[in-house]
């Protein structure tokens, strides 16, 4: 059994997808941590019965906010962290506390279009292949080692809302599956959290 904590800043749809997928497994989603008291993810956590915590960065250093987070993670026994729309860069202090155990999902095919505007920049790029990247977190901005990429080919006639919907479908399908594989691998003793044969990239509409 492994314990997962989720960090979010907004709506929390990926958090809810993770919670639903973990429920029938031997693993546990032990807490949600948000940096905004108005994050809708908090309502999702309340509905699902997941303990939630608000750690505001307002008026404090990032390192001080993260010390609060580390205390929460320790109290909940978290083994891994999944970033699910968490809109802040983590400091080396927190990353080093969970080496190769922090995972992020990004709504673009990295290394293209890192940062908070991944969907918009992908849409405007004219690229035919759009998709998601699930990756480990390092000190950089969306620069950590990739675990899985999943993509689809667009026709070019889609609106940005339609593209966003396709991106979210991929996120909600693949993020829980990859995280469960990582947690299963943790139980099996693989040192980096995921079996090396499961680090892969796939193109095309795969569900």
C-alpha positions in Angstrom: 0.0 0.0 0.0 1.2 3.5 -0.8 -0.2 6.9 0.2 -0.8 9.7 -2.3 -1.3 13.4 -1.6 -2.6 15.7 -4.3 -1.7 19.4 -4.7 -4.2 21.6 -6.7 -5.1 25.2 -7.2 -8.4 25.3 -9.0 -11.3 23.2 -10.2 -9.9 19.8 -9.2 -11.2 17.5 -11.9 -7.9 15.6 -12.0 -8.0 15.3 -8.3 -11.5 13.8 -8.5 -10.3 11.4 -11.2 -7.4 10.3 -9.1 -9.6 9.8 -6.0 -12.1 7.8 -7.9 -9.5 5.5 -9.5 -7.7 4.9 -6.2 -10.8 4.1 -4.2 -11.0 0.4 -5.2 -7.2 -0.2 -5.0 -5.0 -1.0 -2.0 -3.6 2.6 -2.1 -5.0 5.6 -0.4 -5.5 9.3 -1.4 -4.6 10.7 2.0 -5.1 14.4 1.5 -5.6 17.4 -0.8 -3.5 20.5 -0.4 -4.5 23.7 -2.1 -2.9 27.2 -2.1 -6.2 29.0 -2.6 -9.1 29.0 -0.2 -11.6 29.5 -3.1 -10.3 26.4 -5.0 -13.3 24.4 -6.1 -11.2 21.3 -5.5 -12.0 21.8 -1.8 -15.7 21.1 -2.4 -14.8 18.0 -4.3 -12.6 16.8 -1.4 -15.4 17.4 1.1 -17.9 15.5 -1.1 -15.4 12.6 -1.4 -14.4 12.6 2.3 -10.8 13.4 1.6 -9.0 15.5 4.2 -8.1 18.9 2.7 -5.8 21.7 3.7 -5.4 25.3 2.6 -1.8 26.6 2.7 -1.7 30.2 1.6 1.4 31.8 0.2 0.1 35.2 0.8 2.4 37.3 3.0 5.0 34.5 3.5 8.0 33.1 1.7 7.6 30.1 -0.5 9.8 28.1 1.8 7.7 28.9 4.8 4.5 27.8 3.0 6.2 24.6 2.0 7.3 23.9 5.5 3.6 23.9 6.4 3.0 21.5 3.5 5.8 19.2 4.5 4.3 19.0 8.0 0.9 18.1 6.5 2.4 15.5 4.3 4.3 13.9 7.2 1.1 13.9 9.4 -0.8 12.1 6.6 2.0 9.7 5.9 2.2 10.7 2.2 4.6 8.6 0.1 4.0 10.4 -3.3 2.6 13.8 -4.4 0.6 14.3 -7.6 0.3 17.8 -8.8 -3.1 18.3 -10.4 -3.3 21.9 -11.6 -1.1 23.2 -8.9 0.0 26.6 -10.2 3.2 27.2 -8.2 6.8 26.0 -8.7 8.0 23.9 -5.8 11.3 24.7 -4.2 14.3 22.4 -4.1 13.6 21.8 -0.4 10.3 20.2 -1.0 11.4 18.4 -4.2 14.4 16.9 -2.3 12.1 15.7 0.5 10.3 13.5 -2.1 13.0 12.6 -4.7 11.4 11.0 -7.8 8.1 10.9 -5.9 6.4 14.0 -7.2 4.5 13.7 -10.5 2.9 16.4 -12.6 0.5 16.4 -15.5 0.9 19.0 -18.2 -1.6 19.7 -21.0 0.9 19.8 -23.8 3.5 17.6 -25.4 6.6 18.7 -23.6 9.2 20.0 -24.1 6.9 22.2 -26.2 4.7 24.8 -24.4 5.7 24.6 -20.7 4.1 26.8 -18.2 0.5 27.8 -17.5 -0.7 28.4 -21.0 0.1 25.0 -22.5 -3.4 24.4 -24.0 -3.6 27.9 -25.6 -0.1 27.8 -27.0 -0.6 24.3 -28.4 -3.9 25.3 -30.0 -2.3 28.4 -31.6 0.8 26.6 -32.7 -0.7 24.8 -35.7 0.7 21.5 -34.6 -1.3 18.6 -35.7 -0.4 16.4 -32.7 -1.6 17.7 -29.4 -1.7 16.0 -26.0 -0.5 15.6 -22.5 2.7 14.8 -20.7 2.9 13.1 -17.3 6.4 13.6 -15.8 8.4 13.6 -12.7 9.0 17.0 -11.1 12.5 18.5 -11.0 13.8 22.0 -10.2 12.7 23.5 -13.6 9.5 24.5 -15.1 7.8 21.4 -16.5 11.3 20.0 -17.3 11.4 16.8 -15.3 11.8 13.3 -16.9 8.7 12.2 -18.8 6.8 9.1 -17.8 4.1 9.0 -20.5 2.9 11.2 -23.3 -0.5 10.7 -25.0 -1.7 12.5 -28.0 -4.4 12.9 -30.6 -4.4 14.3 -34.2 -6.6 17.3 -34.7 -8.4 18.1 -37.9 -7.7 21.8 -37.6 -11.4 22.7 -37.5 -11.8 22.4 -33.7 -12.4 25.3 -31.4 -10.1 25.9 -28.5 -12.9 24.7 -26.2 -13.1 21.4 -28.1 -9.4 21.0 -27.9 -9.5 21.7 -24.2 -12.2 19.0 -23.8 -10.0 16.5 -25.6 -7.0 17.3 -23.5 -9.0 16.9 -20.3 -10.4 13.5 -21.5 -6.8 12.3 -21.9 -5.8 13.7 -18.5 -8.7 12.1 -16.6 -8.1 8.7 -18.4 -4.3 8.5 -18.2 -3.2 10.3 -15.0 -5.0 7.9 -12.6 -3.6 4.9 -14.5 -0.1 6.1 -14.5 -0.2 7.0 -10.8 -1.6 3.6 -9.9 1.2 2.0 -11.9 3.7 4.2 -9.9 2.2 3.3 -6.6 2.1 -0.4 -7.5 5.7 -0.2 -8.5 6.5 1.4 -5.2 5.0 -1.7 -3.4 7.1 -3.9 -5.7 10.3 -2.1 -4.7 11.3 -0.4 -7.9 13.5 2.5 -6.8 12.2 5.3 -9.0 8.6 4.5 -8.4 7.7 3.2 -11.9 8.8 0.1 -13.7 11.2 1.1 -16.4 9.3 -0.8 -19.1 6.3 1.5 -18.3 8.1 4.7 -19.3 6.7 5.3 -22.7 5.3 7.7 -25.3 2.3 6.9 -27.4 0.7 8.8 -30.2 -2.8 8.5 -31.5 -6.2 8.1 -29.9 -5.6 5.4 -27.3 -8.1 4.7 -24.6 
